[in-house]
Amino acid sequence: MTAHSAIVTATTAGVRTGGPREDGPKIVEHVMGWALVVVVAMLVTQLGLL
């Protein structure tokens, strides 16, 4: 096994890299995303950037 084939095998074997899990509740992700949008919109209007 060469170094290149070892790297390809390791990366395609489903190794987790610490990213978000796919089986988590999607509603929490959506609510937090919209909360961030609201906070940024409030900050923009308070600073007069709009």
C-alpha distance matrix in Angstrom:
0.0 3.8 6.7 8.2 6.2 6.4 10.0 10.8 10.0 12.0 14.7 15.3 15.4 19.0 18.8 22.4 23.4 27.0 28.7 31.6 31.4 32.1 34.3 36.9 40.5 40.8 44.5 43.9 41.6 44.3 47.1 45.4 44.6 48.3 49.5 47.6 49.1 52.6 52.2 51.1 54.0 56.4 55.2 55.5 59.0 60.2 59.1 60.8 57.8 58.5
3.8 0.0 3.8 5.4 5.3 6.2 8.7 10.0 10.6 12.3 14.4 15.5 16.4 19.7 19.2 22.6 22.9 26.6 28.2 31.4 31.6 32.4 35.0 37.3 40.8 40.8 44.5 43.8 41.2 43.9 46.7 44.8 43.8 47.4 48.7 46.5 48.0 51.5 50.9 49.6 52.5 55.0 53.6 53.8 57.4 58.5 57.2 58.8 55.8 56.6
6.7 3.8 0.0 3.8 5.6 5.1 6.3 8.7 9.9 10.5 12.3 14.3 15.4 18.3 17.2 20.3 20.1 23.8 25.4 28.8 29.3 30.4 33.1 35.2 38.7 38.6 42.2 41.3 38.7 41.4 44.0 42.0 41.0 44.7 45.7 43.4 45.0 48.5 47.8 46.4 49.5 51.8 50.3 50.5 54.2 55.2 53.8 55.6 52.5 53.5
8.2 5.4 3.8 0.0 3.8 5.4 5.2 6.3 8.6 9.9 10.7 12.3 14.2 17.0 16.4 19.5 19.4 23.1 24.3 27.5 28.1 28.8 31.7 33.8 37.2 36.9 40.5 39.8 37.0 39.5 42.3 40.4 39.2 42.8 44.1 41.8 43.1 46.6 46.2 44.7 47.5 50.1 48.7 48.7 52.3 53.5 52.2 53.7 50.6 51.4
6.2 5.3 5.6 3.8 0.0 3.8 5.4 5.0 6.0 8.5 9.9 10.5 12.0 15.2 15.3 18.7 19.3 23.1 24.2 27.2 27.2 27.7 30.4 32.8 36.3 36.1 39.8 39.3 36.8 39.2 42.2 40.5 39.4 43.0 44.4 42.4 43.7 47.3 47.0 45.7 48.5 51.1 49.9 50.1 53.6 54.9 53.8 55.3 52.2 52.8
6.4 6.2 5.1 5.4 3.8 0.0 3.8 5.5 5.1 6.1 8.6 10.0 10.5 13.7 13.0 16.5 17.1 20.8 22.4 25.5 25.4 26.4 28.9 31.1 34.7 34.9 38.5 37.8 35.4 38.1 40.9 39.1 38.3 42.0 43.1 41.2 42.8 46.2 45.8 44.7 47.6 50.0 48.8 49.2 52.7 53.8 52.8 54.5 51.6 52.4
10.0 8.7 6.3 5.2 5.4 3.8 0.0 3.8 5.4 5.1 6.1 8.5 10.0 12.4 11.4 14.4 14.4 18.2 19.5 22.8 23.2 24.2 27.0 29.0 32.5 32.4 36.0 35.2 32.6 35.2 38.0 36.1 35.1 38.8 40.0 37.8 39.4 42.8 42.4 41.2 44.1 46.5 45.2 45.6 49.1 50.2 49.1 50.8 47.9 48.7
10.8 10.0 8.7 6.3 5.0 5.5 3.8 0.0 3.8 5.5 5.3 6.1 8.5 11.1 11.3 14.5 15.0 18.8 19.5 22.4 22.5 23.0 25.8 28.2 31.5 31.2 34.9 34.4 31.8 34.2 37.2 35.6 34.5 38.0 39.5 37.5 38.8 42.4 42.2 41.0 43.7 46.3 45.3 45.4 48.9 50.3 49.3 50.8 47.7 48.3
10.0 10.6 9.9 8.6 6.0 5.1 5.4 3.8 0.0 3.8 5.6 5.3 6.0 9.4 9.9 13.6 15.0 18.6 19.7 22.3 21.9 22.3 24.7 27.3 30.8 30.9 34.7 34.3 31.9 34.5 37.5 36.0 35.2 38.8 40.2 38.5 40.0 43.4 43.3 42.4 45.2 47.7 46.8 47.2 50.5 51.8 51.1 52.7 49.8 50.3
12.0 12.3 10.5 9.9 8.5 6.1 5.1 5.5 3.8 0.0 3.8 5.6 5.4 7.8 7.0 10.5 11.7 15.3 16.8 19.7 19.4 20.4 22.8 25.1 28.7 29.0 32.6 31.9 29.7 32.5 35.2 33.5 32.9 36.6 37.8 36.0 37.8 41.1 40.8 40.0 42.9 45.2 44.3 44.9 48.3 49.3 48.6 50.4 47.6 48.3
14.7 14.4 12.3 10.7 9.9 8.6 6.1 5.3 5.6 3.8 0.0 3.8 5.6 6.7 6.3 9.3 9.9 13.7 14.4 17.3 17.4 18.2 21.0 23.2 26.6 26.5 30.1 29.5 27.0 29.6 32.5 30.8 29.9 33.5 34.9 33.1 34.6 38.0 37.8 36.9 39.7 42.1 41.2 41.7 45.0 46.3 45.6 47.2 44.3 44.9
15.3 15.5 14.3 12.3 10.5 10.0 8.5 6.1 5.3 5.6 3.8 0.0 3.8 5.5 7.3 10.4 12.0 15.5 15.7 18.0 17.4 17.4 20.1 22.7 26.1 25.9 29.7 29.5 27.1 29.5 32.6 31.4 30.4 33.9 35.5 34.0 35.3 38.8 38.9 38.1 40.7 43.2 42.6 43.0 46.2 47.7 47.1 48.6 45.7 46.0
15.4 16.4 15.4 14.2 12.0 10.5 10.0 8.5 6.0 5.4 5.6 3.8 0.0 3.8 5.7 9.3 11.8 14.9 15.7 17.7 16.6 16.9 19.0 21.8 25.3 25.7 29.5 29.2 27.2 29.9 32.8 31.6 31.1 34.6 36.1 34.8 36.4 39.7 39.8 39.3 41.9 44.3 43.8 44.4 47.6 48.9 48.6 50.2 47.5 47.8
19.0 19.7 18.3 17.0 15.2 13.7 12.4 11.1 9.4 7.8 6.7 5.5 3.8 0.0 3.8 6.3 9.3 11.9 12.3 14.1 12.8 13.2 15.4 18.0 21.6 22.0 25.7 25.4 23.5 26.2 29.0 27.9 27.5 31.0 32.4 31.3 33.0 36.1 36.3 35.9 38.6 40.9 40.5 41.3 44.4 45.6 45.5 47.2 44.6 44.8
18.8 19.2 17.2 16.4 15.3 13.0 11.4 11.3 9.9 7.0 6.3 7.3 5.7 3.8 0.0 3.8 6.4 9.4 10.8 13.2 12.6 14.0 16.2 18.3 22.0 22.6 26.1 25.3 23.3 26.4 28.9 27.3 27.2 30.8 31.8 30.5 32.5 35.6 35.3 35.0 37.9 40.0 39.3 40.3 43.5 44.5 44.2 46.1 43.6 44.2
22.4 22.6 20.3 19.5 18.7 16.5 14.4 14.5 13.6 10.5 9.3 10.4 9.3 6.3 3.8 0.0 3.8 5.8 7.3 9.7 9.4 11.5 13.7 15.2 18.9 19.6 23.0 21.8 20.0 23.2 25.5 23.8 23.8 27.5 28.3 27.0 29.2 32.2 31.9 31.7 34.7 36.6 36.0 37.1 40.3 41.2 41.0 43.1 40.7 41.3
23.4 22.9 20.1 19.4 19.3 17.1 14.4 15.0 15.0 11.7 9.9 12.0 11.8 9.3 6.4 3.8 0.0 3.8 5.7 9.2 10.4 12.8 15.5 16.2 19.6 20.0 23.2 21.6 19.4 22.6 24.8 22.6 22.5 26.2 26.8 25.1 27.4 30.4 29.8 29.4 32.5 34.4 33.5 34.6 37.9 38.6 38.2 40.4 38.0 38.8
27.0 26.6 23.8 23.1 23.1 20.8 18.2 18.8 18.6 15.3 13.7 15.5 14.9 11.9 9.4 5.8 3.8 0.0 3.8 6.7 8.4 11.6 13.8 13.8 17.1 17.7 20.6 18.7 16.7 20.2 22.0 19.7 20.0 23.7 24.0 22.5 25.1 27.8 27.1 27.0 30.3 31.9 31.1 32.5 35.6 36.2 36.0 38.3 36.2 37.1
28.7 28.2 25.4 24.3 24.2 22.4 19.5 19.5 19.7 16.8 14.4 15.7 15.7 12.3 10.8 7.3 5.7 3.8 0.0 3.8 6.4 9.1 11.9 11.8 14.7 14.7 17.7 16.1 13.7 17.0 19.1 16.9 16.9 20.6 21.3 19.8 22.0 25.0 24.6 24.4 27.5 29.4 28.8 30.0 33.0 33.9 33.8 35.9 33.7 34.3
31.6 31.4 28.8 27.5 27.2 25.5 22.8 22.4 22.3 19.7 17.3 18.0 17.7 14.1 13.2 9.7 9.2 6.7 3.8 0.0 3.8 6.5 8.9 8.2 11.0 11.1 14.0 12.5 10.4 13.8 15.9 14.2 14.4 18.0 18.8 17.9 20.1 22.9 22.8 23.1 25.9 27.7 27.6 28.9 31.7 32.7 33.0 35.0 33.0 33.3
31.4 31.6 29.3 28.1 27.2 25.4 23.2 22.5 21.9 19.4 17.4 17.4 16.6 12.8 12.6 9.4 10.4 8.4 6.4 3.8 0.0 3.8 5.6 6.0 9.5 10.4 13.7 12.8 11.4 14.7 16.9 15.9 16.4 19.8 20.7 20.4 22.6 25.1 25.4 26.0 28.5 30.3 30.5 31.9 34.5 35.5 36.1 38.0 36.1 36.2
32.1 32.4 30.4 28.8 27.7 26.4 24.2 23.0 22.3 20.4 18.2 17.4 16.9 13.2 14.0 11.5 12.8 11.6 9.1 6.5 3.8 0.0 3.8 5.7 8.7 8.9 12.6 12.8 11.3 13.9 16.6 16.4 16.5 19.5 21.1 21.1 22.7 25.3 26.1 26.6 28.7 30.8 31.4 32.4 34.9 36.3 37.0 38.6 36.6 36.3
34.3 35.0 33.1 31.7 30.4 28.9 27.0 25.8 24.7 22.8 21.0 20.1 19.0 15.4 16.2 13.7 15.5 13.8 11.9 8.9 5.6 3.8 0.0 3.8 6.8 8.4 11.7 12.1 11.8 14.4 16.6 16.9 17.6 20.3 21.7 22.2 24.0 26.2 27.1 28.1 30.1 31.9 32.7 34.1 36.3 37.5 38.6 40.2 38.5 38.1
36.9 37.3 35.2 33.8 32.8 31.1 29.0 28.2 27.3 25.1 23.2 22.7 21.8 18.0 18.3 15.2 16.2 13.8 11.8 8.2 6.0 5.7 3.8 0.0 3.8 6.2 9.0 8.6 8.8 11.7 13.4 13.5 14.9 17.5 18.4 19.2 21.2 23.2 23.9 25.2 27.3 28.8 29.7 31.3 33.3 34.4 35.6 37.4 35.9 35.6
40.5 40.8 38.7 37.2 36.3 34.7 32.5 31.5 30.8 28.7 26.6 26.1 25.3 21.6 22.0 18.9 19.6 17.1 14.7 11.0 9.5 8.7 6.8 3.8 0.0 3.8 5.6 6.0 7.2 9.3 10.7 11.7 13.2 15.2 16.2 17.6 19.4 21.0 22.1 23.7 25.4 26.8 28.1 29.7 31.5 32.6 34.1 35.8 34.5 33.9
40.8 40.8 38.6 36.9 36.1 34.9 32.4 31.2 30.9 29.0 26.5 25.9 25.7 22.0 22.6 19.6 20.0 17.7 14.7 11.1 10.4 8.9 8.4 6.2 3.8 0.0 3.8 5.5 5.2 6.4 8.8 10.1 10.7 12.5 14.3 15.6 16.8 18.6 20.2 21.4 22.8 24.6 26.0 27.3 29.0 30.5 31.9 33.3 31.8 31.0
44.5 44.5 42.2 40.5 39.8 38.5 36.0 34.9 34.7 32.6 30.1 29.7 29.5 25.7 26.1 23.0 23.2 20.6 17.7 14.0 13.7 12.6 11.7 9.0 5.6 3.8 0.0 3.8 5.4 5.1 6.1 8.5 9.8 10.6 12.1 14.2 15.3 16.5 18.3 20.0 21.1 22.5 24.3 25.8 27.1 28.5 30.3 31.6 30.6 29.6
43.9 43.8 41.3 39.8 39.3 37.8 35.2 34.4 34.3 31.9 29.5 29.5 29.2 25.4 25.3 21.8 21.6 18.7 16.1 12.5 12.8 12.8 12.1 8.6 6.0 5.5 3.8 0.0 3.8 5.5 5.2 6.1 8.4 10.0 10.4 12.3 14.2 15.3 16.4 18.3 19.9 21.0 22.5 24.3 25.9 26.9 28.6 30.3 29.3 28.8
41.6 41.2 38.7 37.0 36.8 35.4 32.6 31.8 31.9 29.7 27.0 27.1 27.2 23.5 23.3 20.0 19.4 16.7 13.7 10.4 11.4 11.3 11.8 8.8 7.2 5.2 5.4 3.8 0.0 3.8 5.6 5.3 6.1 8.7 9.9 10.7 12.4 14.4 15.4 16.6 18.5 20.1 21.2 22.6 24.6 25.9 27.2 28.8 27.3 26.9
44.3 43.9 41.4 39.5 39.2 38.1 35.2 34.2 34.5 32.5 29.6 29.5 29.9 26.2 26.4 23.2 22.6 20.2 17.0 13.8 14.7 13.9 14.4 11.7 9.3 6.4 5.1 5.5 3.8 0.0 3.8 5.5 5.0 6.2 8.5 9.9 10.6 12.4 14.3 15.5 16.5 18.4 20.0 21.1 22.7 24.4 25.9 27.1 25.8 24.9
47.1 46.7 44.0 42.3 42.2 40.9 38.0 37.2 37.5 35.2 32.5 32.6 32.8 29.0 28.9 25.5 24.8 22.0 19.1 15.9 16.9 16.6 16.6 13.4 10.7 8.8 6.1 5.2 5.6 3.8 0.0 3.8 5.4 5.2 6.1 8.6 9.9 10.6 12.3 14.3 15.3 16.5 18.4 20.0 21.2 22.5 24.4 25.8 25.0 24.2
45.4 44.8 42.0 40.4 40.5 39.1 36.1 35.6 36.0 33.5 30.8 31.4 31.6 27.9 27.3 23.8 22.6 19.7 16.9 14.2 15.9 16.4 16.9 13.5 11.7 10.1 8.5 6.1 5.3 5.5 3.8 0.0 3.8 5.5 5.0 6.2 8.7 9.9 10.5 12.3 14.2 15.3 16.5 18.3 20.1 21.0 22.5 24.3 23.4 23.1
44.6 43.8 41.0 39.2 39.4 38.3 35.1 34.5 35.2 32.9 29.9 30.4 31.1 27.5 27.2 23.8 22.5 20.0 16.9 14.4 16.4 16.5 17.6 14.9 13.2 10.7 9.8 8.4 6.1 5.0 5.4 3.8 0.0 3.8 5.4 5.2 6.4 8.8 10.0 10.8 12.5 14.4 15.5 16.6 18.6 20.1 21.3 22.7 21.3 20.8
48.3 47.4 44.7 42.8 43.0 42.0 38.8 38.0 38.8 36.6 33.5 33.9 34.6 31.0 30.8 27.5 26.2 23.7 20.6 18.0 19.8 19.5 20.3 17.5 15.2 12.5 10.6 10.0 8.7 6.2 5.2 5.5 3.8 0.0 3.8 5.3 4.9 6.2 8.6 9.8 10.5 12.3 14.2 15.3 16.6 18.3 20.0 21.1 20.0 19.1
49.5 48.7 45.7 44.1 44.4 43.1 40.0 39.5 40.2 37.8 34.9 35.5 36.1 32.4 31.8 28.3 26.8 24.0 21.3 18.8 20.7 21.1 21.7 18.4 16.2 14.3 12.1 10.4 9.9 8.5 6.1 5.0 5.4 3.8 0.0 3.8 5.4 5.1 6.2 8.6 9.9 10.6 12.3 14.3 15.5 16.5 18.4 20.0 19.4 19.0
47.6 46.5 43.4 41.8 42.4 41.2 37.8 37.5 38.5 36.0 33.1 34.0 34.8 31.3 30.5 27.0 25.1 22.5 19.8 17.9 20.4 21.1 22.2 19.2 17.6 15.6 14.2 12.3 10.7 9.9 8.6 6.2 5.2 5.3 3.8 0.0 3.8 5.4 5.1 6.1 8.5 9.9 10.5 12.2 14.3 15.3 16.5 18.3 17.2 17.3
49.1 48.0 45.0 43.1 43.7 42.8 39.4 38.8 40.0 37.8 34.6 35.3 36.4 33.0 32.5 29.2 27.4 25.1 22.0 20.1 22.6 22.7 24.0 21.2 19.4 16.8 15.3 14.2 12.4 10.6 9.9 8.7 6.4 4.9 5.4 3.8 0.0 3.8 5.5 5.3 6.1 8.6 9.9 10.6 12.4 14.2 15.5 16.5 15.2 14.6
52.6 51.5 48.5 46.6 47.3 46.2 42.8 42.4 43.4 41.1 38.0 38.8 39.7 36.1 35.6 32.2 30.4 27.8 25.0 22.9 25.1 25.3 26.2 23.2 21.0 18.6 16.5 15.3 14.4 12.4 10.6 9.9 8.8 6.2 5.1 5.4 3.8 0.0 3.8 5.5 5.0 6.1 8.6 9.9 10.6 12.2 14.2 15.3 14.9 14.2
52.2 50.9 47.8 46.2 47.0 45.8 42.4 42.2 43.3 40.8 37.8 38.9 39.8 36.3 35.3 31.9 29.8 27.1 24.6 22.8 25.4 26.1 27.1 23.9 22.1 20.2 18.3 16.4 15.4 14.3 12.3 10.5 10.0 8.6 6.2 5.1 5.5 3.8 0.0 3.8 5.4 5.1 6.2 8.6 10.0 10.5 12.3 14.2 14.0 14.2
51.1 49.6 46.4 44.7 45.7 44.7 41.2 41.0 42.4 40.0 36.9 38.1 39.3 35.9 35.0 31.7 29.4 27.0 24.4 23.1 26.0 26.6 28.1 25.2 23.7 21.4 20.0 18.3 16.6 15.5 14.3 12.3 10.8 9.8 8.6 6.1 5.3 5.5 3.8 0.0 3.8 5.4 5.0 6.1 8.7 9.8 10.6 12.2 11.1 11.5
54.0 52.5 49.5 47.5 48.5 47.6 44.1 43.7 45.2 42.9 39.7 40.7 41.9 38.6 37.9 34.7 32.5 30.3 27.5 25.9 28.5 28.7 30.1 27.3 25.4 22.8 21.1 19.9 18.5 16.5 15.3 14.2 12.5 10.5 9.9 8.5 6.1 5.0 5.4 3.8 0.0 3.8 5.4 5.1 6.2 8.6 10.0 10.6 9.9 9.2
56.4 55.0 51.8 50.1 51.1 50.0 46.5 46.3 47.7 45.2 42.1 43.2 44.3 40.9 40.0 36.6 34.4 31.9 29.4 27.7 30.3 30.8 31.9 28.8 26.8 24.6 22.5 21.0 20.1 18.4 16.5 15.3 14.4 12.3 10.6 9.9 8.6 6.1 5.1 5.4 3.8 0.0 3.8 5.5 5.3 6.1 8.6 9.9 10.5 10.4
55.2 53.6 50.3 48.7 49.9 48.8 45.2 45.3 46.8 44.3 41.2 42.6 43.8 40.5 39.3 36.0 33.5 31.1 28.8 27.6 30.5 31.4 32.7 29.7 28.1 26.0 24.3 22.5 21.2 20.0 18.4 16.5 15.5 14.2 12.3 10.5 9.9 8.6 6.2 5.0 5.4 3.8 0.0 3.8 5.5 5.2 6.1 8.5 8.7 10.0
55.5 53.8 50.5 48.7 50.1 49.2 45.6 45.4 47.2 44.9 41.7 43.0 44.4 41.3 40.3 37.1 34.6 32.5 30.0 28.9 31.9 32.4 34.1 31.3 29.7 27.3 25.8 24.3 22.6 21.1 20.0 18.3 16.6 15.3 14.3 12.2 10.6 9.9 8.6 6.1 5.1 5.5 3.8 0.0 3.8 5.6 5.3 6.2 5.3 6.3
59.0 57.4 54.2 52.3 53.6 52.7 49.1 48.9 50.5 48.3 45.0 46.2 47.6 44.4 43.5 40.3 37.9 35.6 33.0 31.7 34.5 34.9 36.3 33.3 31.5 29.0 27.1 25.9 24.6 22.7 21.2 20.1 18.6 16.6 15.5 14.3 12.4 10.6 10.0 8.7 6.2 5.3 5.5 3.8 0.0 3.8 5.5 5.0 6.2 6.0
60.2 58.5 55.2 53.5 54.9 53.8 50.2 50.3 51.8 49.3 46.3 47.7 48.9 45.6 44.5 41.2 38.6 36.2 33.9 32.7 35.5 36.3 37.5 34.4 32.6 30.5 28.5 26.9 25.9 24.4 22.5 21.0 20.1 18.3 16.5 15.3 14.2 12.2 10.5 9.8 8.6 6.1 5.2 5.6 3.8 0.0 3.8 5.4 7.8 9.1
59.1 57.2 53.8 52.2 53.8 52.8 49.1 49.3 51.1 48.6 45.6 47.1 48.6 45.5 44.2 41.0 38.2 36.0 33.8 33.0 36.1 37.0 38.6 35.6 34.1 31.9 30.3 28.6 27.2 25.9 24.4 22.5 21.3 20.0 18.4 16.5 15.5 14.2 12.3 10.6 10.0 8.6 6.1 5.3 5.5 3.8 0.0 3.8 5.6 8.2
60.8 58.8 55.6 53.7 55.3 54.5 50.8 50.8 52.7 50.4 47.2 48.6 50.2 47.2 46.1 43.1 40.4 38.3 35.9 35.0 38.0 38.6 40.2 37.4 35.8 33.3 31.6 30.3 28.8 27.1 25.8 24.3 22.7 21.1 20.0 18.3 16.5 15.3 14.2 12.2 10.6 9.9 8.5 6.2 5.0 5.4 3.8 0.0 3.8 5.5
57.8 55.8 52.5 50.6 52.2 51.6 47.9 47.7 49.8 47.6 44.3 45.7 47.5 44.6 43.6 40.7 38.0 36.2 33.7 33.0 36.1 36.6 38.5 35.9 34.5 31.8 30.6 29.3 27.3 25.8 25.0 23.4 21.3 20.0 19.4 17.2 15.2 14.9 14.0 11.1 9.9 10.5 8.7 5.3 6.2 7.8 5.6 3.8 0.0 3.8
58.5 56.6 53.5 51.4 52.8 52.4 48.7 48.3 50.3 48.3 44.9 46.0 47.8 44.8 44.2 41.3 38.8 37.1 34.3 33.3 36.2 36.3 38.1 35.6 33.9 31.0 29.6 28.8 26.9 24.9 24.2 23.1 20.8 19.1 19.0 17.3 14.6 14.2 14.2 11.5 9.2 10.4 10.0 6.3 6.0 9.1 8.2 5.5 3.8 0.0
